[in-house]
């Protein structure tokens, strides 16, 4: 399961690639080892996590792995399935720019149009903030196709992108878990 957050930059650029260097904080180092310090209300099947660099908290399924990168994004995936399934959350501070959610989404849809990707768009929300959800398929030549659900929202000038990328053959199996993670997000 792959969930990716995409951040739209104030200069009109879009960050959708998972990249970065440096050390990575893993759930084994934080939420699972220090449950009292980093967890919030969880059920038996969920692990709570509070971002150290990304200003949000969320719950993710036990048995999944979470990494928070120093470059300011979170990756969550079922253990041993990162190539098939990924949930990616990215944020960017746009308080210096006058950039609206609508402009951000318009840039993303223009990029998809330019790549020739058909998509569906709908309204949703994350933690009470209006959001736009795009769904589309990334056709691959030499590898399996991926189905993508990408959600854009803003809170207090911070732009958040949540991107769930999953091999199309297992999308239905992991969509519920990804949707539960997204529904649990609370911004600080």
LOKOLTOR-710713 format. One record per residue (C-alpha): residue in one letter; x, y negated, z negated. Coordinates in steps of 0.5 Angstrom, whole numbers, padded with zeros to 4 digits, always signed. Example, Ala and Ser with C-alpha at 12.3 -4.5 7.8 and 13.67 -1.06 7.14 Angstrom:
A+0025+0009-0016 S+0027+0002-0014 
//
This chain:
X+0000+0000+0000 X+0003-0007+0002 X+0000-0013-0001 X+0004-0019+0002 X+0003-0026+0000 X+0004-0032+0005 X+0005-0039+0004 X+0004-0044+0008 X+0009-0050+0008 X+0008-0057+0008 X+0012-0058+0014 X+0007-0054+0018 X+0011-0047+0017 X+0009-0041+0015 X+0013-0036+0011 X+0010-0029+0012 X+0016-0025+0012 X+0019-0021+0005 X+0026-0023+0005 X+0031-0026-0001 X+0037-0024-0004 X+0039-0024-0012 X+0037-0019-0017 X+0029-0017-0018 X+0025-0016-0024 X+0022-0010-0024 X+0016-0007-0028 X+0020-0002-0031 X+0024-0008-0034 X+0018-0012-0036 X+0011-0010-0037 X+0012-0003-0038 X+0017-0003-0043 X+0015-0009-0047 X+0007-0008-0046 X+0006-0013-0052 X+0010-0019-0049 X+0007-0018-0042 X+0001-0015-0042 X-0006-0018-0042 X-0013-0014-0043 X-0012-0008-0039 X-0016-0001-0039 X-0012+0006-0039 X-0011+0006-0032 X-0008-0001-0031 X-0002-0005-0033 X-0002-0013-0034 X+0003-0017-0032 X+0005-0025-0033 X+0009-0028-0028 X+0016-0031-0030 X+0017-0035-0023 X+0010-0034-0020 X+0005-0038-0024 X+0000-0032-0025 X-0002-0026-0029 X-0005-0020-0026 X-0007-0012-0027 X-0004-0007-0023 X-0005+0001-0023 X-0001+0005-0027 X+0003+0009-0022 X+0005+0003-0018 X+0011-0001-0018 X+0012-0009-0019 X+0018-0013-0017 X+0018-0021-0018 X+0024-0023-0014 X+0028-0030-0016 X+0025-0033-0009 X+0018-0033-0012 X+0014-0028-0010 X+0011-0021-0012 X+0011-0014-0009 X+0007-0009-0012 X+0006-0002-0009 X+0005+0005-0010 X+0011+0009-0012 X+0014+0012-0006 X+0009+0009-0002 X+0013+0002+0000 X+0013+0003+0007 X+0006+0005+0008 X+0003+0000+0003 X+0005-0007+0000 X+0001-0012-0004 X+0005-0019-0003 X+0004-0025-0007 X+0007-0032-0005 X+0007-0039-0008 X+0009-0045-0006 X+0009-0052-0009 X+0006-0057-0004 X+0004-0063-0009 X+0009-0067-0005 X+0005-0066+0001 X-0002-0068+0003 X-0004-0061+0006 X-0011-0058+0005 X-0013-0051+0004 X-0017-0052+0011 X-0010-0054+0014 X-0006-0048+0012 X-0011-0043+0014 X-0012-0047+0021 X-0004-0046+0022 X-0005-0039+0020 X-0010-0037+0025 X-0007-0041+0030 X-0001-0037+0029 X-0005-0031+0030 X-0008-0033+0036 X-0001-0035+0039 X+0001-0028+0038 X-0005-0025+0041 X-0008-0022+0035 X-0016-0022+0034 X-0018-0023+0027 X-0024-0024+0022 X-0024-0029+0018 X-0029-0030+0011 X-0029-0034+0005 X-0028-0031-0002 X-0025-0034-0008 X-0019-0032-0013 X-0020-0034-0020 X-0025-0039-0018 X-0021-0043-0013 X-0024-0043-0006 X-0020-0038-0001 X-0020-0036+0006 X-0019-0028+0008 X-0016-0026+0014 X-0016-0019+0017 X-0013-0016+0023 X-0009-0010+0025 X-0001-0011+0027 X+0000-0006+0033 X+0006-0003+0033 X+0010+0000+0039 X+0014+0006+0035 X+0011+0006+0028 X+0004+0007+0026 X-0001+0001+0026 X-0002-0003+0020 X-0008-0006+0018 X-0007-0013+0014 X-0012-0017+0009 X-0009-0024+0008 X-0012-0029+0003 X-0010-0036+0002 X-0012-0041-0004 X-0009-0047-0007 X-0010-0049-0014 X-0007-0056-0017 X-0003-0057-0011 X+0000-0050-0011 X-0001-0046-0005 X-0002-0038-0006 X-0002-0033+0000 X-0004-0026-0002 X-0002-0020+0003 X-0004-0013+0003 X-0001-0009+0009 X-0003-0002+0009 X-0002+0004+0015 X-0008+0004+0018 X-0009+0011+0017 X-0009+0010+0009 X-0012+0003+0009 X-0019+0006+0006 X-0015+0010+0001 X-0011+0004-0002 X-0016-0002-0001 X-0020-0001-0007 X-0014-0002-0011 X-0011-0008-0008 X-0018-0011-0008 X-0018-0010-0016 X-0011-0013-0017 X-0013-0019-0013 X-0019-0020-0017 X-0015-0019-0023 X-0011-0025-0021 X-0011-0031-0026 X-0007-0037-0025 X-0003-0041-0030 
//
